[in-house]
C-alpha cells in the first residue's frame, strides 16, 4: 500500500470543505450555532468513509482512501472515532495534521487514534 501524500490529503479535505460549507453557513445563519454544522461534518465523514470504500467525495476525486491498519475496511464506529478525533489534530494550530510529514508511518494524530492509514486508492 502506497501512503497518500500531504498535498493529496490536503486537497481532498479542501474539496470536502467546499462541499460542506454551504450547509454549515446555512445552518449557522438559520440557527446561530455551529453545533449542527459540526454534527453534519461528522456524519458526512463517518458515513462516507465507512460505507463508500473508505472515501469521501474529496478523497475519491484525489484517488485516495482511508483503510484500517488491521483489516483494511473501516466500520461505522472506527470511522466516527476518526472523524471526531480530527478536532484533536486541529487544536494545537493544526499540528496533528502536519504530524504525518515526519511520522514514519505517515499518520496524522486522528489516524493514530483510529488506527488507520490514508493510501492511494
C-alpha positions as CSV (number, residue, x, y, z in Angstrom):
1,X,0.0,0.0,0.0
2,X,1.4,3.4,-1.0
3,X,0.6,6.0,1.6
4,X,-1.1,9.2,0.4
5,X,1.0,12.4,0.5
6,X,0.2,15.6,2.3
7,X,-0.9,17.5,-0.8
8,X,-3.4,15.0,-1.9
9,X,-4.8,14.7,1.6
10,X,-5.0,18.5,1.9
11,X,-6.7,18.9,-1.4
12,X,-9.2,16.2,-0.5
13,X,-10.1,17.9,2.7
14,X,-10.3,21.2,0.9
15,X,-12.8,19.7,-1.6
16,X,-14.9,18.2,1.2
17,X,-14.8,21.6,2.9
18,X,-16.1,23.3,-0.2
19,X,-18.9,20.8,-0.5
20,X,-19.9,21.1,3.2
21,X,-19.5,24.9,3.6
22,X,-22.9,25.9,2.1
23,X,-24.6,23.6,4.6
24,X,-22.6,24.8,7.5
25,X,-23.0,28.5,6.7
26,X,-26.7,28.0,6.0
27,X,-27.2,26.3,9.4
28,X,-25.1,28.9,11.1
29,X,-27.3,31.7,9.6
30,X,-30.5,29.9,10.5
31,X,-29.7,28.7,14.0
32,X,-26.8,30.9,15.1
33,X,-25.0,27.9,16.3
34,X,-22.1,25.8,14.9
35,X,-23.0,22.6,16.8
36,X,-25.3,21.4,14.0
37,X,-22.7,22.2,11.4
38,X,-20.1,20.0,13.3
39,X,-22.7,17.2,13.5
40,X,-23.2,17.3,9.8
41,X,-19.5,17.3,9.2
42,X,-19.0,14.2,11.5
43,X,-21.9,12.4,9.8
44,X,-20.6,13.1,6.3
45,X,-17.1,11.8,7.2
46,X,-18.4,8.9,9.2
47,X,-21.0,7.6,6.8
48,X,-19.0,8.0,3.6
49,X,-15.7,6.6,5.0
50,X,-17.5,3.5,6.4
51,X,-19.9,2.9,3.5
52,X,-18.1,4.2,0.4
53,X,-14.9,2.2,0.3
54,X,-13.0,4.5,2.7
55,X,-13.6,7.6,0.7
56,X,-15.4,10.9,0.9
57,X,-16.1,12.9,-2.3
58,X,-12.8,14.8,-1.9
59,X,-10.8,11.6,-1.4
60,X,-12.5,9.9,-4.4
61,X,-11.6,12.9,-6.6
62,X,-8.0,12.8,-5.3
63,X,-7.7,9.0,-5.7
64,X,-7.0,8.2,-2.0
65,X,-8.9,6.3,0.7
66,X,-8.8,5.5,4.4
67,X,-8.1,2.0,5.5
68,X,-7.8,0.3,8.9
69,X,-4.2,-0.8,9.8
70,X,-5.5,-4.3,10.7
71,X,-8.4,-5.3,8.4
72,X,-8.4,-2.7,5.6
73,X,-12.2,-1.8,5.8
74,X,-13.5,0.6,8.3
75,X,-16.7,0.1,10.3
76,X,-19.0,2.9,11.4
77,X,-17.5,3.2,14.9
78,X,-13.9,3.4,13.7
79,X,-14.9,6.0,11.1
80,X,-16.7,8.0,13.7
81,X,-13.8,7.9,16.1
82,X,-11.5,9.1,13.3
83,X,-13.9,12.0,12.3
84,X,-14.2,13.2,15.9
85,X,-10.5,12.9,16.5
86,X,-9.8,15.5,13.8
87,X,-10.7,18.1,16.5
88,X,-7.6,17.0,18.4
89,X,-5.5,17.2,15.3
90,X,-6.7,20.8,14.7
91,X,-6.5,22.2,18.2
92,X,-2.7,22.9,18.5
93,X,-2.5,25.0,15.4
94,X,-3.1,22.0,13.1
95,X,0.0,20.2,14.4
96,X,-1.9,16.8,14.4
97,X,-2.4,17.2,10.6
98,X,1.2,18.1,9.9
99,X,2.4,15.2,12.1
100,X,2.2,12.9,9.0
101,X,5.1,14.8,7.4
102,X,7.7,13.4,9.9
103,X,5.8,10.3,11.1
104,X,7.5,7.1,9.9
105,X,4.0,5.6,9.1
106,X,2.7,8.9,7.6
107,X,-0.1,9.0,10.1
108,X,-1.9,12.1,11.5
109,X,-3.0,12.1,15.1
110,X,-6.5,11.2,14.1
111,X,-5.1,8.3,12.1
112,X,-3.2,7.1,15.1
113,X,-6.2,7.4,17.4
114,X,-8.5,5.5,15.0
115,X,-5.7,3.0,13.9
116,X,-5.9,4.0,10.2
117,X,-3.8,4.9,7.2
118,X,-4.7,7.0,4.1
119,X,-3.4,5.3,1.0
120,X,-3.6,5.6,-2.8
121,X,-6.9,4.1,-4.0
